Amino acid sequence: MRSGQTREITQEVQPFGWITLNAEPAADVFVDGKYVGSAPIAGYAVYAGPHKLELHPASANGGAFATLERQINVPPFRELNLGSLKLPRR
């Protein structure tokens, strides 16, 4: 740039929110296909908006439970507390 010229720079800021949940029985938690930890999960930060949530039963459950899949919508700058989610029996 030459002296005296200006340039406008803009950046879009995408809002975020948090996910909190527990699972019965023990489960591994995935958000949008990414492993985020074993339940309970407290205050996991994600961009606000729709996400795919998956709870996979821990191997200690001996195959008695199936995976729980759910579409969730995280509000901007807020926590989505899903409480205690129950995995379905096979």
N, C-alpha and C positions, 0 to 999 in steps of 0.2 A: 504494500500500500504506500501511497505517496503522502507526504505531509499534508494535513488538512482533510484527508479523506476519512470517512467513517464507515464502519461495517457493523451491521446488526447481527448479533449471535443469539440464537434462541435454543433452548433445550426443553424438551417435554419431560415433565416430572410425572412418573406413574405412581399413584397412591398404593399403599400397601396396607395389610391387615395381619392378624394373627389367628392361628388355629390352635385350639386346646381340646384335648379329648382323652378318654380312657377307653379301654376295651375289656370285654369279658367274653371268653377267657383271654389270656395273654396273646398279643398279636404284634406283628411287625407292620409299621405304617409307611405307606407310599403316597406321595402327592405328585400327580402328573407323571407317574412312572418312576419317580426318584425316591429311593429309600431315605426316610428322614429319622428313623429310630424305632425303638420298641415303645409301645404304650406303657405308661401315660406320656403324652406329648403336651407340653405347656408352652404357649406363646411362640409357636413356630411361625416365623415371618414369611409371608408370600405376597405377591402382587394382589391387589384387590381384584375381584371378579371371579369367574367360574374356574373350578378346578376339579380334577378327578381324584377322589380319595379311595384308597384300597387298604383294607386291613387283612393281612394274611396270618392265619393261625400259626402260633409258635409250634415248632416241631415237637415240643413236649406234650402236645395235646393228642398225639397218637392218631391223627387223621380223623378225629371225630367231628371237626368243624370245617366249614367251607369258608372261602374268601368272601368278604363283604365289600361290595363296590357301591360308591355313591357319588353323585355329582353334588358339589357344594358351591356356594357363592359367598365369598369372603367380602364383607363390607369394607369400604375405605376407612383407614385409620381407626378400626375397631377390632375387637376380638370376636371370633366366631367360636363359641363354646358349645361343642357337640355333646357334652356330658359323657356318659358311659354307654358305648355302643356294644351291642351283643352280636357276636358272630353267629350265623345260622348253623344249625347241625346238618351234617350230611345225610 
